[in-house]
């Protein structure tokens, strides 16, 4: 897994509407909270997404952009975002291009580790958290990033 001080690998992946999303373009608007999650509609991933949804106004007010990444396709992401009223971008990474670049591929290449990165506008990773089972740590991580950005 990438660590603090590493350069965040750029990527271009389709969002839940099929539109290309490029990390470097997002960073031109401010820091990015990039979170990797295993799968849409699973209990843990739903809780994590809804936790971020519930604090999204604070996140946006702090000038941060949230982007979720998992291997499901854009259609799955669209259904997930619509069902849970998610106000942030989800990108599809079925080939695990970004997953592997960030070092969050699961053991033996199966699945995806639950990891969150705070990426500064310079493209450098400012902070990270890896917590596969402690889902609440990701929302706490984002709350800390919001506090630091204010």
C-alpha positions as semicolon CSV with decimal commas, in nm:
position;residue;x (nm);y (nm);z (nm)
1;X;0,000;0,000;0,000
2;X;0,120;0,349;-0,078
3;X;0,220;0,560;0,218
4;X;0,237;0,923;0,326
5;X;0,473;1,117;0,101
6;X;0,427;0,891;-0,203
7;X;0,300;1,035;-0,528
8;X;-0,058;0,935;-0,596
9;X;-0,079;0,746;-0,926
10;X;-0,297;0,928;-1,175
11;X;-0,581;0,735;-1,336
12;X;-0,876;0,784;-1,566
13;X;-1,175;0,561;-1,490
14;X;-1,548;0,581;-1,569
15;X;-1,782;0,716;-1,303
16;X;-2,130;0,587;-1,222
17;X;-2,263;0,768;-1,531
18;X;-1,992;0,636;-1,763
19;X;-1,805;0,969;-1,774
20;X;-1,424;0,958;-1,753
21;X;-1,281;1,078;-1,421
22;X;-0,915;1,170;-1,403
23;X;-0,752;1,213;-1,063
24;X;-0,521;1,495;-1,176
25;X;-0,825;1,692;-1,298
26;X;-1,001;1,647;-0,965
27;X;-0,688;1,764;-0,781
28;X;-0,695;2,092;-0,972
29;X;-1,009;2,172;-0,769
30;X;-0,863;2,082;-0,428
31;X;-0,756;1,785;-0,217
32;X;-0,919;1,447;-0,280
33;X;-1,033;1,180;-0,036
34;X;-0,988;0,864;-0,241
35;X;-1,139;0,557;-0,083
36;X;-1,120;0,199;-0,202
37;X;-1,391;-0,046;-0,105
38;X;-1,460;-0,411;-0,190
39;X;-1,811;-0,408;-0,340
40;X;-2,137;-0,218;-0,387
41;X;-2,433;-0,322;-0,172
42;X;-2,236;-0,525;0,085
43;X;-2,315;-0,435;0,448
44;X;-1,972;-0,291;0,531
45;X;-1,936;-0,096;0,210
46;X;-2,289;0,039;0,238
47;X;-2,219;0,159;0,593
48;X;-1,896;0,325;0,483
49;X;-2,062;0,501;0,188
50;X;-2,355;0,617;0,401
51;X;-2,119;0,744;0,672
52;X;-1,946;0,957;0,407
53;X;-2,282;1,066;0,266
54;X;-2,394;1,181;0,610
55;X;-2,091;1,410;0,654
56;X;-2,065;1,514;0,288
57;X;-2,173;1,875;0,347
58;X;-1,886;1,917;0,594
59;X;-1,647;1,750;0,349
60;X;-1,750;1,981;0,064
61;X;-1,740;2,289;0,290
62;X;-1,377;2,203;0,372
63;X;-1,293;2,200;-0,001
64;X;-1,242;1,824;-0,024
65;X;-1,370;1,595;-0,299
66;X;-1,466;1,234;-0,225
67;X;-1,419;0,958;-0,480
68;X;-1,494;0,590;-0,416
69;X;-1,323;0,315;-0,616
70;X;-1,420;-0,050;-0,649
71;X;-1,415;-0,317;-0,920
72;X;-1,788;-0,314;-1,000
73;X;-1,902;-0,163;-1,329
74;X;-2,057;0,181;-1,376
75;X;-2,412;0,044;-1,380
76;X;-2,366;-0,118;-1,038
77;X;-2,220;0,207;-0,905
78;X;-2,513;0,405;-1,044
79;X;-2,768;0,174;-0,874
80;X;-2,567;0,191;-0,547
81;X;-2,541;0,572;-0,560
82;X;-2,912;0,611;-0,641
83;X;-3,032;0,366;-0,379
84;X;-2,835;0,533;-0,099
85;X;-2,847;0,890;-0,233
86;X;-2,468;0,917;-0,248
87;X;-2,361;1,273;-0,338
88;X;-2,007;1,183;-0,445
89;X;-1,842;1,012;-0,737
90;X;-1,793;0,637;-0,760
91;X;-1,552;0,510;-1,024
92;X;-1,545;0,166;-1,180
93;X;-1,214;-0,019;-1,178
94;X;-1,303;-0,368;-1,310
95;X;-0,945;-0,435;-1,423
96;X;-0,816;-0,315;-1,084
97;X;-0,580;-0,066;-1,247
98;X;-0,605;0,190;-0,966
99;X;-0,650;-0,081;-0,701
100;X;-0,311;-0,230;-0,792
101;X;-0,142;0,109;-0,841
102;X;-0,236;0,206;-0,485
103;X;-0,138;-0,136;-0,348
104;X;-0,480;-0,225;-0,212
105;X;-0,547;-0,547;-0,401
106;X;-0,668;-0,821;-0,168
107;X;-0,464;-1,124;-0,065
108;X;-0,374;-1,343;-0,363
109;X;-0,535;-1,083;-0,589
110;X;-0,882;-1,152;-0,452
111;X;-1,101;-0,861;-0,353
112;X;-0,997;-0,511;-0,253
113;X;-0,862;-0,382;0,078
114;X;-1,064;-0,109;0,249
115;X;-0,828;0,189;0,234
116;X;-0,864;0,566;0,226
117;X;-0,610;0,821;0,103
118;X;-0,600;1,197;0,146
119;X;-0,428;1,339;-0,161
120;X;-0,306;1,698;-0,172
121;X;-0,335;1,922;-0,476
122;X;0,033;1,853;-0,548
123;X;-0,054;1,485;-0,601
124;X;0,121;1,374;-0,284
125;X;-0,043;1,139;-0,038
126;X;-0,087;1,337;0,283
127;X;-0,246;1,066;0,498
128;X;-0,383;0,712;0,475
129;X;-0,585;0,460;0,668
130;X;-0,617;0,087;0,610
131;X;-0,895;-0,076;0,811
132;X;-1,057;-0,374;0,646
133;X;-1,287;-0,456;0,936
134;X;-1,301;-0,131;1,136
135;X;-1,521;0,056;0,894
136;X;-1,581;0,347;1,132
137;X;-1,212;0,435;1,116
138;X;-1,263;0,561;0,760
139;X;-1,531;0,813;0,857
140;X;-1,314;0,918;1,151
141;X;-1,019;0,960;0,911
142;X;-1,231;1,181;0,684
143;X;-1,360;1,387;0,979
144;X;-0,997;1,448;1,081
145;X;-0,915;1,555;0,724
146;X;-1,210;1,795;0,728
147;X;-1,093;1,944;1,060
148;X;-0,739;1,985;0,929
149;X;-0,862;2,154;0,610
150;X;-1,054;2,422;0,796
